[in-house]
Amino acid sequence: MDIHHNGALSDLSGAEIALYTFAVERADVSLDELPQVDGAGSEDMTAAFRGLVERRLLLPVNAERRRYAAAAPDAAVESLIRPVVEQARRAQDAADRMRQELVPVYESALERRMRQPIFEELPDVASVRRALDRFAAEAQHEVLTSQPGGGRREEVLREAMDRTEGLLQRGVRMRTLYQHTAQYHPNTTAYVEIVSDLGAEVRTLGEGFMRMIAFDGEVVVIEQKGNPEAALVVRAPSVVSFAVAAFELMWRQADPFPVNLSRAQAIQVSDKTKEDIVRLLVQGESDKVIARRMGMTVRTCQRHIAKIMERIGAKSRVHAGYLLREYQGNLRFSDGPGHSASD
């Protein structure tokens, strides 16, 4: 019985109190002999009779003659709340069982978590892969990945595919950032096409972001400076939060990864690449540094620089630096239909 729903424990009306008093003074009553109460009509008294029956204050004593006797208030209340008390007892028993079962699990898992180091070095590729596999298996909500350096090697993509498929099949959201140059890499494009169909989100950006993977906003794996085969696991909440915020900023600035580049898209990517190279040239970076930051080979980078120098009429790198500072903000590379994406 839902006593709150049917109002069995709500305040009694004047007609109900009058009828209950009448019933207590007699051995039994029926609907055919209800008392007259000032201000209450026959419909009011009939409703009062049914209300007292519902509250267990009138109990049947002769079913054939439909006669009812008044019950003691304590007995009526006990009868009303017994189902609720029993339900509460069962709920308490269930809660106690859950507590007994889960408290040791919680305390043990929390202790293991607290023992984990805030920073952990992964010295080689094998240890990095093992850590990534473990973190991916434990991820529940979202994995964020930023992968600078252009297209990725086939063996790396195969390894990433296994983890990515498992995550997406479990409903974990995945977002990945590549550099614009990755769009020209067939293996990377094929990988992006497959994972996009599975629900992953992939975008591209020019340069200036770090290699990292963040799991559920709790742990971040970043590449160790000067050693691309090693990594650092970071669990410090403030550092993890900073890395995730940096990713979100880059994500908002990035463009969707087109798996099938149209001519117009190819030209746009090429133009953005040249604009990024110009910015690095103005900063005085060497060909090697620019190539690394743009995710391309030094030879490809030098071809882009040669095209830029030709475009602005520079006779040397020093001359180019001077002219680019003059042109900066006004230099455009798209010339219309005749412009080639390879320029």
PATORKE-373691 format. One record per residue (C-alpha): residue number from 1; x, z, y. Coordinates in steps of 0.5 Angstrom, whole numbers. Layout:
<sites>
+-----+-------+-------+-------+
| pos |    px |    pz |    py |
+-----+-------+-------+-------+
| NUM |     X |     Z |     Y |
...
+-----+-------+-------+-------+
</sites>
This chain:
<sites>
+-----+-------+-------+-------+
| pos |    px |    pz |    py |
+-----+-------+-------+-------+
|   1 |     0 |     0 |     0 |
|   2 |     3 |    -2 |     7 |
|   3 |     0 |     4 |    11 |
|   4 |     3 |     1 |    17 |
|   5 |    -1 |    -5 |    16 |
|   6 |    -8 |    -2 |    15 |
|   7 |    -7 |     4 |    20 |
|   8 |    -9 |     9 |    15 |
|   9 |    -5 |    14 |    18 |
|  10 |    -7 |    12 |    25 |
|  11 |   -11 |    17 |    30 |
|  12 |   -18 |    18 |    27 |
|  13 |   -24 |    16 |    31 |
|  14 |   -30 |    21 |    34 |
|  15 |   -34 |    18 |    29 |
|  16 |   -29 |    19 |    23 |
|  17 |   -28 |    26 |    25 |
|  18 |   -36 |    27 |    25 |
|  19 |   -37 |    24 |    19 |
|  20 |   -31 |    28 |    15 |
|  21 |   -34 |    34 |    18 |
|  22 |   -41 |    33 |    15 |
|  23 |   -38 |    31 |     8 |
|  24 |   -34 |    37 |     8 |
|  25 |   -40 |    41 |     9 |
|  26 |   -44 |    38 |     3 |
|  27 |   -42 |    37 |    -4 |
|  28 |   -42 |    29 |    -4 |
|  29 |   -45 |    24 |     1 |
|  30 |   -46 |    16 |     1 |
|  31 |   -47 |    10 |     5 |
|  32 |   -55 |    12 |     5 |
|  33 |   -54 |    19 |     8 |
|  34 |   -50 |    18 |    14 |
|  35 |   -51 |    23 |    20 |
|  36 |   -53 |    21 |    27 |
|  37 |   -47 |    22 |    32 |
|  38 |   -48 |    21 |    39 |
|  39 |   -45 |    15 |    42 |
|  40 |   -44 |    12 |    35 |
|  41 |   -49 |     7 |    32 |
|  42 |   -50 |     5 |    25 |
|  43 |   -45 |     0 |    25 |
|  44 |   -40 |     5 |    28 |
|  45 |   -42 |    10 |    22 |
|  46 |   -41 |     5 |    17 |
|  47 |   -34 |     3 |    19 |
|  48 |   -32 |    11 |    20 |
|  49 |   -35 |    11 |    12 |
|  50 |   -30 |     6 |    10 |
|  51 |   -24 |     8 |    14 |
|  52 |   -25 |    15 |    11 |
|  53 |   -25 |    12 |     4 |
|  54 |   -19 |     8 |     6 |
|  55 |   -15 |    14 |     8 |
|  56 |   -17 |    17 |     2 |
|  57 |   -21 |    23 |     6 |
|  58 |   -27 |    21 |     2 |
|  59 |   -26 |    20 |    -6 |
|  60 |   -31 |    17 |   -11 |
|  61 |   -35 |    22 |   -15 |
|  62 |   -40 |    18 |   -18 |
|  63 |   -39 |    11 |   -18 |
|  64 |   -46 |     9 |   -21 |
|  65 |   -49 |    12 |   -15 |
|  66 |   -44 |    11 |   -10 |
|  67 |   -43 |    18 |    -8 |
|  68 |   -36 |    21 |    -5 |
|  69 |   -34 |    28 |    -4 |
|  70 |   -29 |    30 |     2 |
|  71 |   -22 |    31 |     0 |
|  72 |   -17 |    36 |     3 |
|  73 |   -12 |    33 |     8 |
|  74 |    -6 |    35 |     5 |
|  75 |    -8 |    31 |    -2 |
|  76 |   -10 |    25 |     2 |
|  77 |    -4 |    25 |     6 |
|  78 |     0 |    26 |    -1 |
|  79 |    -4 |    20 |    -4 |
|  80 |    -2 |    15 |     2 |
|  81 |     5 |    16 |     3 |
|  82 |     7 |    17 |    -5 |
|  83 |     8 |     9 |    -5 |
|  84 |    12 |     9 |     1 |
|  85 |    16 |    15 |    -1 |
|  86 |    17 |    12 |    -8 |
|  87 |    19 |     5 |    -5 |
|  88 |    24 |     9 |     0 |
|  89 |    27 |    13 |    -6 |
|  90 |    28 |     6 |   -10 |
|  91 |    32 |     3 |    -4 |
|  92 |    36 |     9 |    -3 |
|  93 |    38 |     9 |   -10 |
|  94 |    40 |     2 |    -9 |
|  95 |    44 |     3 |    -3 |
|  96 |    48 |     9 |    -7 |
|  97 |    49 |     4 |   -12 |
|  98 |    52 |    -1 |    -7 |
|  99 |    56 |     4 |    -4 |
| 100 |    59 |     6 |   -10 |
| 101 |    61 |    -1 |   -12 |
| 102 |    63 |    -4 |    -6 |
| 103 |    67 |     2 |    -2 |
| 104 |    73 |     2 |    -7 |
| 105 |    73 |    -5 |    -6 |
| 106 |    73 |    -5 |     1 |
| 107 |    78 |     0 |     2 |
| 108 |    83 |    -3 |    -3 |
| 109 |    82 |   -10 |     0 |
| 110 |    83 |    -7 |     7 |
| 111 |    89 |    -3 |     5 |
| 112 |    92 |   -10 |     2 |
| 113 |    91 |   -13 |     9 |
| 114 |    94 |    -8 |    13 |
| 115 |   100 |    -8 |     9 |
| 116 |   101 |   -16 |    10 |
| 117 |   106 |   -17 |    15 |
| 118 |   104 |   -19 |    22 |
| 119 |   110 |   -25 |    22 |
| 120 |   112 |   -28 |    15 |
| 121 |   117 |   -33 |    14 |
| 122 |   116 |   -39 |     9 |
| 123 |   123 |   -42 |     8 |
| 124 |   122 |   -48 |     5 |
| 125 |   117 |   -53 |     3 |
| 126 |   115 |   -50 |    -4 |
| 127 |   113 |   -44 |     0 |
| 128 |   109 |   -47 |     5 |
| 129 |   105 |   -51 |     0 |
| 130 |   104 |   -44 |    -4 |
| 131 |   101 |   -41 |     3 |
| 132 |    97 |   -47 |     5 |
| 133 |    94 |   -47 |    -2 |
| 134 |    92 |   -39 |    -2 |
| 135 |    90 |   -39 |     6 |
| 136 |    85 |   -45 |     4 |
| 137 |    82 |   -42 |    -2 |
| 138 |    81 |   -36 |     2 |
| 139 |    78 |   -40 |     8 |
| 140 |    70 |   -39 |     9 |
| 141 |    69 |   -42 |    16 |
| 142 |    73 |   -46 |    20 |
| 143 |    80 |   -49 |    19 |
| 144 |    84 |   -52 |    25 |
| 145 |    90 |   -57 |    24 |
| 146 |    94 |   -60 |    29 |
| 147 |    99 |   -66 |    27 |
| 148 |   104 |   -69 |    32 |
| 149 |   109 |   -74 |    30 |
| 150 |   105 |   -80 |    29 |
| 151 |   103 |   -82 |    22 |
| 152 |   104 |   -78 |    16 |
| 153 |   108 |   -79 |     9 |
| 154 |   103 |   -81 |     3 |
| 155 |   105 |   -75 |    -1 |
| 156 |   104 |   -71 |     5 |
| 157 |    97 |   -74 |     5 |
| 158 |    96 |   -73 |    -2 |
| 159 |    97 |   -66 |    -2 |
| 160 |    93 |   -65 |     4 |
| 161 |    87 |   -69 |     1 |
| 162 |    86 |   -64 |    -5 |
| 163 |    86 |   -58 |     0 |
| 164 |    81 |   -62 |     5 |
| 165 |    76 |   -64 |     0 |
| 166 |    76 |   -57 |    -3 |
| 167 |    75 |   -54 |     4 |
| 168 |    69 |   -59 |     6 |
| 169 |    66 |   -58 |    -1 |
| 170 |    65 |   -51 |     1 |
| 171 |    62 |   -52 |     7 |
| 172 |    68 |   -50 |    11 |
| 173 |    69 |   -54 |    18 |
| 174 |    75 |   -58 |    19 |
| 175 |    78 |   -61 |    26 |
| 176 |    84 |   -64 |    26 |
| 177 |    89 |   -67 |    32 |
| 178 |    93 |   -73 |    31 |
| 179 |    97 |   -77 |    36 |
| 180 |    95 |   -84 |    38 |
| 181 |   100 |   -87 |    35 |
| 182 |    97 |   -85 |    28 |
| 183 |    92 |   -90 |    29 |
| 184 |    97 |   -95 |    27 |
| 185 |    99 |   -92 |    21 |
| 186 |    95 |   -95 |    15 |
| 187 |    96 |   -89 |    10 |
| 188 |    94 |   -84 |    15 |
| 189 |    88 |   -88 |    18 |
| 190 |    85 |   -89 |    10 |
| 191 |    86 |   -81 |    10 |
| 192 |    82 |   -80 |    16 |
| 193 |    76 |   -85 |    14 |
| 194 |    76 |   -81 |     7 |
| 195 |    75 |   -74 |    10 |
| 196 |    71 |   -76 |    16 |
| 197 |    66 |   -79 |    11 |
| 198 |    66 |   -72 |     8 |
| 199 |    65 |   -68 |    14 |
| 200 |    72 |   -67 |    17 |
| 201 |    72 |   -68 |    25 |
| 202 |    79 |   -72 |    27 |
| 203 |    81 |   -74 |    34 |
| 204 |    88 |   -76 |    37 |
| 205 |    92 |   -74 |    43 |
| 206 |    98 |   -77 |    47 |
| 207 |   103 |   -71 |    46 |
| 208 |   105 |   -64 |    48 |
| 209 |   102 |   -60 |    42 |
| 210 |   105 |   -56 |    37 |
| 211 |   104 |   -57 |    29 |
| 212 |   100 |   -52 |    26 |
| 213 |    94 |   -50 |    22 |
| 214 |    89 |   -44 |    23 |
| 215 |    85 |   -41 |    18 |
| 216 |    78 |   -37 |    20 |
| 217 |    81 |   -35 |    27 |
| 218 |    85 |   -30 |    23 |
| 219 |    92 |   -33 |    21 |
| 220 |    96 |   -39 |    24 |
| 221 |   102 |   -43 |    20 |
| 222 |   106 |   -46 |    25 |
| 223 |   113 |   -50 |    24 |
| 224 |   119 |   -47 |    25 |
| 225 |   123 |   -49 |    31 |
| 226 |   129 |   -54 |    29 |
| 227 |   127 |   -53 |    21 |
| 228 |   121 |   -58 |    20 |
| 229 |   121 |   -56 |    12 |
| 230 |   120 |   -48 |    14 |
| 231 |   114 |   -45 |    17 |
| 232 |   112 |   -38 |    20 |
| 233 |   105 |   -35 |    18 |
| 234 |   102 |   -31 |    24 |
| 235 |    97 |   -26 |    23 |
| 236 |    98 |   -22 |    30 |
| 237 |    91 |   -23 |    33 |
| 238 |    93 |   -24 |    40 |
| 239 |    98 |   -30 |    38 |
| 240 |    93 |   -33 |    33 |
| 241 |    87 |   -32 |    39 |
| 242 |    92 |   -36 |    44 |
| 243 |    94 |   -41 |    39 |
| 244 |    86 |   -43 |    37 |
| 245 |    85 |   -43 |    45 |
| 246 |    90 |   -48 |    46 |
| 247 |    88 |   -52 |    40 |
| 248 |    81 |   -52 |    43 |
| 249 |    84 |   -54 |    50 |
| 250 |    87 |   -60 |    47 |
| 251 |    81 |   -62 |    43 |
| 252 |    77 |   -63 |    49 |
| 253 |    82 |   -67 |    52 |
| 254 |    83 |   -71 |    46 |
| 255 |    79 |   -78 |    43 |
| 256 |    75 |   -79 |    37 |
| 257 |    80 |   -82 |    32 |
| 258 |    77 |   -90 |    30 |
| 259 |    78 |   -92 |    23 |
| 260 |    78 |   -99 |    25 |
| 261 |    81 |  -101 |    31 |
| 262 |    78 |  -106 |    35 |
| 263 |    82 |  -110 |    40 |
| 264 |    79 |  -106 |    46 |
| 265 |    81 |  -100 |    43 |
| 266 |    88 |  -102 |    41 |
| 267 |    89 |  -104 |    48 |
| 268 |    87 |   -97 |    50 |
| 269 |    91 |   -93 |    45 |
| 270 |    97 |   -98 |    47 |
| 271 |    96 |   -96 |    55 |
| 272 |    95 |   -89 |    54 |
| 273 |   102 |   -89 |    50 |
| 274 |   105 |   -92 |    55 |
| 275 |   103 |   -88 |    61 |
| 276 |   105 |   -82 |    56 |
| 277 |   112 |   -85 |    56 |
| 278 |   112 |   -86 |    63 |
| 279 |   111 |   -79 |    65 |
| 280 |   116 |   -77 |    60 |
| 281 |   121 |   -82 |    63 |
| 282 |   120 |   -79 |    70 |
| 283 |   121 |   -72 |    67 |
| 284 |   128 |   -75 |    65 |
| 285 |   127 |   -75 |    58 |
| 286 |   132 |   -79 |    53 |
| 287 |   129 |   -84 |    48 |
| 288 |   130 |   -80 |    42 |
| 289 |   126 |   -74 |    45 |
| 290 |   121 |   -79 |    48 |
| 291 |   120 |   -82 |    41 |
| 292 |   120 |   -75 |    38 |
| 293 |   114 |   -72 |    42 |
| 294 |   110 |   -79 |    42 |
| 295 |   111 |   -79 |    34 |
| 296 |   114 |   -86 |    34 |
| 297 |   121 |   -89 |    32 |
| 298 |   127 |   -89 |    37 |
| 299 |   126 |   -97 |    36 |
| 300 |   119 |   -97 |    37 |
| 301 |   120 |   -92 |    43 |
| 302 |   125 |   -97 |    46 |
| 303 |   121 |  -103 |    46 |
| 304 |   115 |   -99 |    50 |
| 305 |   121 |   -97 |    55 |
| 306 |   123 |  -104 |    55 |
| 307 |   116 |  -107 |    57 |
| 308 |   115 |  -102 |    62 |
| 309 |   122 |  -103 |    65 |
| 310 |   120 |  -111 |    65 |
| 311 |   113 |  -109 |    68 |
| 312 |   116 |  -105 |    74 |
| 313 |   122 |  -110 |    75 |
| 314 |   127 |  -105 |    73 |
| 315 |   134 |  -107 |    72 |
| 316 |   136 |  -100 |    69 |
| 317 |   134 |   -94 |    67 |
| 318 |   136 |   -90 |    73 |
| 319 |   132 |   -96 |    77 |
| 320 |   126 |   -95 |    73 |
| 321 |   126 |   -88 |    74 |
| 322 |   126 |   -89 |    82 |
| 323 |   121 |   -94 |    81 |
| 324 |   116 |   -90 |    76 |
| 325 |   116 |   -84 |    81 |
| 326 |   114 |   -89 |    87 |
| 327 |   109 |   -92 |    82 |
| 328 |   107 |   -86 |    79 |
| 329 |    99 |   -85 |    79 |
| 330 |    98 |   -92 |    81 |
| 331 |   101 |   -96 |    75 |
| 332 |    96 |   -99 |    70 |
| 333 |    98 |  -103 |    64 |
| 334 |    91 |  -107 |    62 |
| 335 |    91 |  -114 |    65 |
| 336 |    85 |  -116 |    62 |
| 337 |    84 |  -121 |    56 |
| 338 |    91 |  -123 |    56 |
| 339 |    93 |  -116 |    55 |
| 340 |    96 |  -115 |    48 |
| 341 |    96 |  -108 |    44 |
| 342 |   103 |  -109 |    42 |
| 343 |   106 |  -110 |    49 |
+-----+-------+-------+-------+
</sites>
